[in-house]
């Protein structure tokens, strides 16, 4: 989707379209799960495993 970034109304319409179109809701759910891999707890656990050689 291309949006004219100079037009706030166009950006608002694009965001509304993404939020209301059921075909795109799975992207948000997948993104949330993917982002969890980068939480401080997860990063600390990975670093700890790396340091301990595992």
N, C-alpha and C positions, 0 to 999 in steps of 0.2 A: 504494500500500500504506500503510495506516495502522498505526502501532505505538504502543502505550502506552509513552511515554518513561520512565515511572516504574518499569517492569519490565525489568530488565536481561535476563532470560531471553527476553522477547518481542523485544527488540532483537536479541539473538543469533540467535533463530529467523529473524527477517526478513533479517538479513545472510546467514545460511547459505542461506536460500531464494534470494536474489539471486545468490549465488556458484554455487550448484549448478544453477540453472535455465538451460539452454542458450539459451532465448529472450532472455535479458538480457545475454549475454556480449558481444554486439556494441556495447552501450552503453559498456562499459568500454574497448573498443578504440577506439571513436570519440572518447571523452572524452580518452584519452591523446594521440591525434593532435591534437585541438583544443587541448589544453593546451600542446603544443609551440610554438604560435604566441605564447605568452607567456613563453618562456624569455628570459633576459637577453640571449643572443646575438641572438635574433630581434628583440627590442625595440630593441637597439642598432642593428641593421642598418636597421630601419624609421626610426628617428630620424635616422640618418646620411643616408638617402635623402631624408627630409623636409627636412633642413637644406640639402642640396645641390640642392634643387629638383626632385627626381625622384621 
